[in-house]
Amino acid sequence: MSEATSAVTGHEQPISTTGLDNRKLGMWLFLATEVMLFSALIAGFLDMRSRGPAGANHVLNIPLTAFNTWVLICSSLTVALSVAAIQQGKAKRLRNFLFLTLLFGATFLSIQVFEYVTLISSGELTPWGSLFGAGFYMVTSVHGLHVFIGLIWCTLTIIWAMQGKFSPTEYMRVEVFGLYWHFVDIVWIILFTIIYLL
């Protein structure tokens, strides 16, 4: 490898002392703090649920939320396919898979808002009506905020892709976004299990 090539490669993908790209290492460290945040939120929710009546989650629409969970899982697949596409130099496929991710994520949030509106307007479950309700809205809304941030990030990534900023040798921003999005999806699967199914 020539000196010029080494310099370019080093500039495009700065490596930390751990051997990981600095951007990827930074995202892993950030996600570690997010694990602590969601662990605290889940512990708080479990405490609130234990103080409320058993079966308080019976008002939740499990089939709708199961579908919504499937939508979010599909978005994880499209993110993985977008990373694979740019690694193979397929810029158009990258854009298409990112757009599908955006569509799936927006669908997920829309269904979550629909669920909130339905529950609150019917009075079946409100943030102020019970400890279970307070915990439910606290945890799911924080997760929803993370999805919303992910949608903004996905939109920016699509714009960068349209500007031709990614290539088979420079795609770390796509991969880092993918790490964040997969984390958000994994958290939702845990929340769906704890809140809706248990």
N, C-alpha and C positions, 0 to 999 in steps of 0.2 A: 504494500500500500504506500503510495507516495505521501510526501509530507503535506502537500496541498489537500489531498483527499482526507488525510487524518484530521487536518484543521477544520475542514468543512463538516465532517462527520461529528467531530467534537462540538462544533458550534450548533449543529442541528439537534443533537441529542446529548446534552451535558450529563455526564455520569457522576454520581456521588461516590463517596468512598465505600458505600455498600455494594456498588456495582449496578445499582438501579439508576435510571434516568431521574434527575432531580425533581422533575414535575410529577413523575409517578410516585416517588418516595414522599413528596409533599402531600399528594392525595391520600396515600395510605395512612399518613400521620393524621390528616384531617378526619378520615373515616374512623380512626381509632377514637377520636374525641366524640364523634357522632354516635359510636357504639355506647359510650358512657352516657350521652344525653338520652338516647332512647331506652337504655337500661333503667335509668332513673324514672323516666316517664312511665314505662311499663310497670315498674315496682309501685309507683304511685297509683296507677290504675288498678292493679291487683288489690292494693290495700283498700281503695274506695269500693271496689266491687265486693270485697269480703264484708264490708260494713252495710251493704245494701241487701235487699231481698234476693233470695236465690232465684235464678231464672229470669233476671231482669233483662237479659238480652233477647227475650222471646219476641219483642216488638221489631227486632232488626230483620231486614229482608235478606235472608241468607242466599237464596238463589240469585238475586240481582248482584249481590256483592261477590258471590262465587264467579259470576260472569265477569265482573269488574276485575277480579284477581287474575282471571285468564287473560284479559286484555293487557294487564300490566306485564304478565309473563311473556306475552307475545312481543311487547315492546323491548324486553331484554334480549329476545332472539334477534330482533331487527338491529339493535345496537351491536350485538356480536357480529352480525353479518355485515354491518357497515365498516367495522374495523377490518374484517377479512377482505372486504372489497377494495379498500384503499391499499392494503398490503399487497394486493395483486395488481394495483395500478388502475383499478376500474372506478374512475371518478364519478361517472354517472350513476353506477350502482350505489356508491357511497351516498350520494345525494338522495337517491330514491329510498334507501333504507333509513336514513336519518329522517326523511319526511314521514315515513311510516311510523317511526318512533314518536315523532311529534304528534301525529294523528292518534296513536294509541294512548299516549300520555294525556292529551286533551280530552279524549273520550273518558278515560279513568276519572279525571277531575270533574267532568260534567256529571257523571253518574254519582260521584260523591256529593256534589252540590245538590243534585236532585234528591238524594237520600236525606240530606240535612233538611231541606225545605219540606219534604214530606213528613218527616218525623216531628219537626218543630211546629208546622202549621196544624197538624192533627193533635198536637199536645201529648202524643204518645211517649216522646222522649225529648226532653229539653235540657240545655246545659245547667239550668237552675232548678230543675225539678227533683233531682236525686243525685246521690253520690255517683251512681253508675253513669248517669247522663253526663255529669261534669267530667268524669274520667274519660268517657267515650269521646266527647268532643275535644277534650284537651289533647289526647294522644293522636286521634285521627286528623285533627286540624294541623298539628305540627308536621305530621307526615305529608299532608296535602300541601303545606307550604314548601316542603322539600321537592315535591313533584313539580310545583309551579316554578321553582328556581331551576329545576332540571329542564323544563320546557323553554325557559328563556335561554339557558345555555345551549340547548339543542338548536334553537332558532339561530343563535350566533354561529354555531358550528356549521349549519347549513349555509349561512351567508359566506363564511370563510371557504367552505367547499366550492361554492359558486364562483368565488374569486380565485380559485385554483391554488389555494394555500397548502394543500395536502398532496402528498406523493407517496410512493412505496418506501421512501427513506425518511419522510417527515409526516408522521401521522400521530405523534404522541398526544396532541390535544384531543384527537378523536378517542384515543384509548383512555385518556384520563377522564373524559366525559363518560365513557362507558363504565369505568369503575364506579363513578358516582351513581349512575343510573342503576347498575346492578345492585348496589347497596340499598338504594331506595326500594327496589323491588323485593329484595330479601326481607327488609324490615316489614314491608306490607304483608308478606306471607306469614310472618310471625304474628303480626297484629290481627290478621284475619283469623288465624287459628285461636289465639287467646281470647279475642273479643267476641267473635261470632260463633265459634264452634265449641268452645269449652264452657 
